[in-house]
Structure formats: C-alpha cells, structure tokens
Amino acid sequence: GEPRIQAAVVTGLGFFLRGQRSLLQHHAVALIFGRSLATTKDANLCLRSLESLKSLLDHFGQEADMEKSNEGKDEGSAEEGHDSKSAALGTMSAVESAQPLAAHSNTVLTHLEPKAIGKC
C-alpha cells in the first residue's frame, strides 16, 4: 500500500492496542509490526513502527506498575468476597499482554548503530 497510509496505520494501531490488550496476541498485529520494522524501502514507516512499539511498551510498563501497586488492594477486597478487577474481567496482566512485542526485539536491535551496541 501507499507508504503514508501504512505509517498512519502503524501509528493508529499502536494507539488502539493500548486499550485492546488481547489483540496483541493476533497474528496480523505481529505481521504488521514485523514487516514495517524490517522494511528497508521506507524509513518513515520503520520510524513510526519503532515509535508505536516504544509507546506501547511505555504504556504497558505504567500499567504493570499500577497493577503491582493495586495488588495488595485487590487481595484485601478479595478477602471481603469481591473479585479483583482483572480476575472479574478475565484479562491478562500488562506484562503478559506486552510479551508478543518481544518477538520484534531482534529486528529493533538491527536499527542500532554497531557503535551503540558495543557500548551496551
């Protein structure tokens, strides 16, 4: 498709996935990010994909921190006979949700300069 449209799709997908954790497990999401990160023809598309992944990882990191801080509160309410929000909704944790993004780590690393990798 048209490069500008692809870049917009990747950006929008990154935003949309913040509220739809379960969709990160979908094969199409992995395919879209995988292809857009691996492209050598369109630097803008690759940049948008990297930005979207960063945004998603930042978001899920913050969500994981909130889940961790609420963990004790949920246990207290469970003792009173109330289920935790995540158990009641049957949702995955933020960490579990973000795991499919790890599949792209090798491709992301290829975009680093060799000098930057050597400093790690």
Rosetta constraint file for C-alpha pairs under 8 A:
AtomPair CA 1 CA 5 HARMONIC 7.13 0.50
AtomPair CA 1 CA 6 HARMONIC 6.64 0.50
AtomPair CA 2 CA 6 HARMONIC 6.28 0.50
AtomPair CA 3 CA 7 HARMONIC 6.18 0.50
AtomPair CA 3 CA 42 HARMONIC 7.10 0.50
AtomPair CA 3 CA 45 HARMONIC 6.81 0.50
AtomPair CA 4 CA 8 HARMONIC 6.23 0.50
AtomPair CA 4 CA 45 HARMONIC 7.69 0.50
AtomPair CA 5 CA 9 HARMONIC 6.11 0.50
AtomPair CA 6 CA 10 HARMONIC 6.25 0.50
AtomPair CA 6 CA 45 HARMONIC 6.79 0.50
AtomPair CA 7 CA 11 HARMONIC 6.25 0.50
AtomPair CA 7 CA 44 HARMONIC 7.02 0.50
AtomPair CA 7 CA 45 HARMONIC 4.79 0.50
AtomPair CA 7 CA 48 HARMONIC 5.94 0.50
AtomPair CA 7 CA 49 HARMONIC 7.54 0.50
AtomPair CA 8 CA 12 HARMONIC 6.02 0.50
AtomPair CA 9 CA 13 HARMONIC 5.83 0.50
AtomPair CA 10 CA 14 HARMONIC 6.18 0.50
AtomPair CA 10 CA 32 HARMONIC 7.51 0.50
AtomPair CA 10 CA 33 HARMONIC 7.39 0.50
AtomPair CA 10 CA 45 HARMONIC 7.83 0.50
AtomPair CA 10 CA 48 HARMONIC 6.60 0.50
AtomPair CA 10 CA 49 HARMONIC 5.93 0.50
AtomPair CA 10 CA 52 HARMONIC 6.94 0.50
AtomPair CA 11 CA 15 HARMONIC 6.56 0.50
AtomPair CA 11 CA 48 HARMONIC 6.15 0.50
AtomPair CA 11 CA 49 HARMONIC 6.99 0.50
AtomPair CA 11 CA 51 HARMONIC 7.84 0.50
AtomPair CA 11 CA 52 HARMONIC 5.76 0.50
AtomPair CA 12 CA 16 HARMONIC 6.05 0.50
AtomPair CA 13 CA 17 HARMONIC 5.97 0.50
AtomPair CA 13 CA 52 HARMONIC 7.91 0.50
AtomPair CA 14 CA 18 HARMONIC 6.85 0.50
AtomPair CA 14 CA 52 HARMONIC 4.89 0.50
AtomPair CA 14 CA 53 HARMONIC 6.89 0.50
AtomPair CA 14 CA 55 HARMONIC 7.23 0.50
AtomPair CA 14 CA 56 HARMONIC 6.34 0.50
AtomPair CA 15 CA 19 HARMONIC 7.89 0.50
AtomPair CA 15 CA 52 HARMONIC 7.49 0.50
AtomPair CA 15 CA 56 HARMONIC 7.66 0.50
AtomPair CA 16 CA 20 HARMONIC 6.61 0.50
AtomPair CA 17 CA 21 HARMONIC 6.00 0.50
AtomPair CA 17 CA 23 HARMONIC 6.74 0.50
AtomPair CA 17 CA 24 HARMONIC 6.75 0.50
AtomPair CA 17 CA 56 HARMONIC 7.64 0.50
AtomPair CA 18 CA 56 HARMONIC 6.49 0.50
AtomPair CA 18 CA 59 HARMONIC 7.00 0.50
AtomPair CA 18 CA 60 HARMONIC 7.75 0.50
AtomPair CA 20 CA 24 HARMONIC 7.54 0.50
AtomPair CA 21 CA 25 HARMONIC 7.97 0.50
AtomPair CA 21 CA 92 HARMONIC 7.50 0.50
AtomPair CA 21 CA 94 HARMONIC 7.83 0.50
AtomPair CA 21 CA 97 HARMONIC 5.65 0.50
AtomPair CA 22 CA 26 HARMONIC 7.66 0.50
AtomPair CA 22 CA 91 HARMONIC 7.79 0.50
AtomPair CA 22 CA 92 HARMONIC 7.56 0.50
AtomPair CA 22 CA 97 HARMONIC 6.84 0.50
AtomPair CA 23 CA 29 HARMONIC 7.46 0.50
AtomPair CA 24 CA 29 HARMONIC 6.28 0.50
AtomPair CA 24 CA 30 HARMONIC 7.64 0.50
AtomPair CA 24 CA 97 HARMONIC 6.68 0.50
AtomPair CA 24 CA 98 HARMONIC 7.40 0.50
AtomPair CA 24 CA 100 HARMONIC 6.59 0.50
AtomPair CA 24 CA 101 HARMONIC 7.83 0.50
AtomPair CA 25 CA 29 HARMONIC 7.50 0.50
AtomPair CA 25 CA 30 HARMONIC 7.89 0.50
AtomPair CA 25 CA 97 HARMONIC 7.66 0.50
AtomPair CA 25 CA 100 HARMONIC 6.40 0.50
AtomPair CA 26 CA 30 HARMONIC 6.95 0.50
AtomPair CA 27 CA 31 HARMONIC 6.21 0.50
AtomPair CA 28 CA 32 HARMONIC 6.08 0.50
AtomPair CA 29 CA 33 HARMONIC 6.24 0.50
AtomPair CA 30 CA 34 HARMONIC 5.76 0.50
AtomPair CA 30 CA 100 HARMONIC 7.61 0.50
AtomPair CA 30 CA 101 HARMONIC 7.78 0.50
AtomPair CA 31 CA 35 HARMONIC 5.98 0.50
AtomPair CA 32 CA 36 HARMONIC 6.10 0.50
AtomPair CA 33 CA 37 HARMONIC 5.94 0.50
AtomPair CA 33 CA 49 HARMONIC 6.39 0.50
AtomPair CA 33 CA 104 HARMONIC 7.75 0.50
AtomPair CA 34 CA 38 HARMONIC 6.16 0.50
AtomPair CA 34 CA 104 HARMONIC 6.53 0.50
AtomPair CA 34 CA 107 HARMONIC 7.82 0.50
AtomPair CA 35 CA 39 HARMONIC 6.13 0.50
AtomPair CA 36 CA 45 HARMONIC 6.06 0.50
AtomPair CA 36 CA 46 HARMONIC 5.42 0.50
AtomPair CA 36 CA 49 HARMONIC 6.32 0.50
AtomPair CA 37 CA 45 HARMONIC 7.60 0.50
AtomPair CA 37 CA 46 HARMONIC 4.83 0.50
AtomPair CA 37 CA 47 HARMONIC 7.90 0.50
AtomPair CA 37 CA 49 HARMONIC 6.08 0.50
AtomPair CA 37 CA 50 HARMONIC 7.09 0.50
AtomPair CA 37 CA 107 HARMONIC 6.68 0.50
AtomPair CA 37 CA 108 HARMONIC 7.07 0.50
AtomPair CA 38 CA 46 HARMONIC 7.26 0.50
AtomPair CA 38 CA 107 HARMONIC 6.56 0.50
AtomPair CA 39 CA 43 HARMONIC 7.52 0.50
AtomPair CA 39 CA 45 HARMONIC 7.75 0.50
AtomPair CA 39 CA 46 HARMONIC 6.48 0.50
AtomPair CA 42 CA 46 HARMONIC 6.57 0.50
AtomPair CA 43 CA 47 HARMONIC 6.05 0.50
AtomPair CA 44 CA 48 HARMONIC 6.13 0.50
AtomPair CA 45 CA 49 HARMONIC 6.24 0.50
AtomPair CA 46 CA 50 HARMONIC 6.24 0.50
AtomPair CA 47 CA 51 HARMONIC 6.15 0.50
AtomPair CA 48 CA 52 HARMONIC 6.07 0.50
AtomPair CA 49 CA 53 HARMONIC 6.14 0.50
AtomPair CA 50 CA 54 HARMONIC 6.13 0.50
AtomPair CA 50 CA 108 HARMONIC 7.46 0.50
AtomPair CA 51 CA 55 HARMONIC 6.09 0.50
AtomPair CA 52 CA 56 HARMONIC 6.12 0.50
AtomPair CA 53 CA 57 HARMONIC 6.07 0.50
AtomPair CA 53 CA 101 HARMONIC 7.53 0.50
AtomPair CA 54 CA 58 HARMONIC 6.04 0.50
AtomPair CA 55 CA 59 HARMONIC 6.06 0.50
AtomPair CA 56 CA 60 HARMONIC 6.09 0.50
AtomPair CA 56 CA 98 HARMONIC 7.90 0.50
AtomPair CA 57 CA 61 HARMONIC 5.91 0.50
AtomPair CA 57 CA 98 HARMONIC 6.95 0.50
AtomPair CA 58 CA 62 HARMONIC 6.29 0.50
AtomPair CA 59 CA 63 HARMONIC 6.19 0.50
AtomPair CA 60 CA 64 HARMONIC 5.95 0.50
AtomPair CA 60 CA 94 HARMONIC 5.22 0.50
AtomPair CA 60 CA 95 HARMONIC 6.83 0.50
AtomPair CA 60 CA 97 HARMONIC 7.83 0.50
AtomPair CA 60 CA 98 HARMONIC 6.58 0.50
AtomPair CA 61 CA 65 HARMONIC 6.29 0.50
AtomPair CA 61 CA 94 HARMONIC 7.25 0.50
AtomPair CA 61 CA 95 HARMONIC 7.56 0.50
AtomPair CA 62 CA 66 HARMONIC 6.29 0.50
AtomPair CA 63 CA 67 HARMONIC 6.09 0.50
AtomPair CA 63 CA 94 HARMONIC 5.86 0.50
AtomPair CA 64 CA 68 HARMONIC 6.06 0.50
AtomPair CA 64 CA 93 HARMONIC 7.20 0.50
AtomPair CA 64 CA 94 HARMONIC 5.17 0.50
AtomPair CA 64 CA 95 HARMONIC 6.25 0.50
AtomPair CA 65 CA 69 HARMONIC 6.24 0.50
AtomPair CA 66 CA 70 HARMONIC 6.07 0.50
AtomPair CA 67 CA 71 HARMONIC 5.95 0.50
AtomPair CA 67 CA 93 HARMONIC 7.73 0.50
AtomPair CA 67 CA 94 HARMONIC 7.87 0.50
AtomPair CA 68 CA 72 HARMONIC 7.96 0.50
AtomPair CA 69 CA 73 HARMONIC 7.87 0.50
AtomPair CA 70 CA 74 HARMONIC 6.15 0.50
AtomPair CA 71 CA 75 HARMONIC 6.38 0.50
AtomPair CA 72 CA 76 HARMONIC 6.33 0.50
AtomPair CA 73 CA 77 HARMONIC 6.42 0.50
AtomPair CA 74 CA 78 HARMONIC 6.03 0.50
AtomPair CA 74 CA 83 HARMONIC 7.47 0.50
AtomPair CA 74 CA 84 HARMONIC 5.11 0.50
AtomPair CA 74 CA 85 HARMONIC 7.71 0.50
AtomPair CA 75 CA 79 HARMONIC 6.31 0.50
AtomPair CA 75 CA 84 HARMONIC 7.43 0.50
AtomPair CA 76 CA 80 HARMONIC 6.80 0.50
AtomPair CA 77 CA 81 HARMONIC 6.61 0.50
AtomPair CA 77 CA 82 HARMONIC 5.29 0.50
AtomPair CA 77 CA 83 HARMONIC 6.98 0.50
AtomPair CA 77 CA 84 HARMONIC 7.20 0.50
AtomPair CA 78 CA 82 HARMONIC 4.59 0.50
AtomPair CA 78 CA 83 HARMONIC 5.16 0.50
AtomPair CA 78 CA 84 HARMONIC 6.44 0.50
AtomPair CA 83 CA 87 HARMONIC 6.31 0.50
AtomPair CA 83 CA 88 HARMONIC 5.87 0.50
AtomPair CA 84 CA 88 HARMONIC 6.04 0.50
AtomPair CA 85 CA 89 HARMONIC 6.13 0.50
AtomPair CA 86 CA 90 HARMONIC 5.76 0.50
AtomPair CA 86 CA 91 HARMONIC 5.33 0.50
AtomPair CA 86 CA 92 HARMONIC 7.18 0.50
AtomPair CA 86 CA 93 HARMONIC 7.52 0.50
AtomPair CA 87 CA 91 HARMONIC 6.78 0.50
AtomPair CA 92 CA 96 HARMONIC 5.91 0.50
AtomPair CA 92 CA 97 HARMONIC 6.04 0.50
AtomPair CA 93 CA 97 HARMONIC 6.10 0.50
AtomPair CA 94 CA 98 HARMONIC 6.19 0.50
AtomPair CA 95 CA 99 HARMONIC 6.42 0.50
AtomPair CA 98 CA 102 HARMONIC 7.46 0.50
AtomPair CA 99 CA 103 HARMONIC 7.82 0.50
AtomPair CA 101 CA 105 HARMONIC 7.48 0.50
AtomPair CA 104 CA 108 HARMONIC 6.18 0.50
AtomPair CA 105 CA 109 HARMONIC 6.16 0.50
AtomPair CA 106 CA 110 HARMONIC 6.51 0.50
AtomPair CA 107 CA 111 HARMONIC 7.20 0.50
AtomPair CA 108 CA 112 HARMONIC 7.46 0.50
AtomPair CA 112 CA 116 HARMONIC 6.42 0.50
AtomPair CA 112 CA 117 HARMONIC 6.69 0.50
AtomPair CA 113 CA 117 HARMONIC 6.53 0.50
AtomPair CA 114 CA 118 HARMONIC 6.25 0.50
AtomPair CA 115 CA 119 HARMONIC 6.58 0.50
AtomPair CA 116 CA 120 HARMONIC 6.87 0.50
